[in-house]
């Protein structure tokens, strides 16, 4: 078995209202950073997985995202998997 590291980003879909991002965008103006707009707040997940190969690791991470880590109705996700020693 090989060990892999996955870095996952989960973000609200563009058509979904992001109240936290909207609040941060508003706060940017108060800080004199009005040029920063359309902030979207998501989550970053890092995990390790043991698998026979990169393809299997990728498949398992995808399954974890679909079944647990992201709410596919409101969120989208992307990830990278790399082998670690």
C-alpha positions in Angstrom: 0.0 0.0 0.0 1.1 3.5 -0.8 0.2 6.7 1.2 -1.4 9.7 -0.5 -2.3 13.2 0.5 -5.5 14.8 -0.7 -6.2 18.6 -0.6 -9.9 19.3 -1.1 -11.7 22.6 -1.7 -15.4 22.8 -1.2 -17.2 26.0 -2.3 -20.8 27.1 -2.5 -22.1 26.9 -6.0 -22.1 30.3 -7.8 -25.9 30.4 -7.9 -26.2 29.8 -4.2 -26.3 32.9 -1.9 -23.2 33.0 0.3 -24.1 35.2 3.4 -20.7 34.8 5.0 -18.9 35.8 1.8 -21.3 38.8 1.5 -20.6 39.9 5.0 -16.8 39.7 4.4 -17.2 41.6 1.2 -19.0 44.4 3.1 -16.3 44.5 5.8 -13.6 45.0 3.1 -15.2 48.4 2.3 -14.9 49.3 6.0 -11.3 48.4 6.0 -10.5 50.6 3.0 -10.3 47.6 0.7 -13.4 48.4 -1.5 -11.6 47.0 -4.6 -12.0 43.5 -3.1 -15.4 42.2 -4.1 -17.5 39.0 -4.5 -15.8 37.1 -1.7 -17.0 33.5 -1.5 -16.3 31.5 1.7 -15.7 27.7 1.5 -13.7 25.1 3.3 -10.4 23.3 2.8 -10.0 19.7 3.8 -6.7 17.8 4.0 -6.5 14.1 4.5 -4.3 11.1 4.0 -5.4 7.9 2.4 -3.7 4.5 1.8 -4.3 2.9 -1.6 -2.6 0.6 -4.0 -2.2 3.3 -6.6 -3.1 6.9 -7.5 -6.2 6.0 -9.5 -7.7 4.2 -6.5 -6.8 7.0 -4.1 -8.4 9.5 -6.5 -11.6 7.4 -6.7 -11.8 7.0 -2.9 -11.4 10.7 -2.3 -14.0 11.5 -4.9 -16.4 9.1 -3.2 -15.7 10.7 0.2 -16.5 14.2 -1.3 -19.7 13.0 -2.9 -21.0 11.1 0.1 -19.8 13.1 3.1 -17.6 16.1 2.6 -19.7 18.2 0.2 -23.4 18.9 -0.1 -23.8 18.5 -3.8 -27.1 20.4 -3.9 -25.3 23.6 -2.7 -21.6 23.0 -3.0 -19.0 22.0 -5.6 -15.6 20.5 -4.9 -12.2 20.0 -6.4 -9.2 18.1 -5.2 -5.6 17.1 -5.8 -4.1 13.8 -4.8 -0.3 13.2 -4.5 1.8 10.3 -3.2 3.7 11.0 0.0 6.5 8.9 1.4 
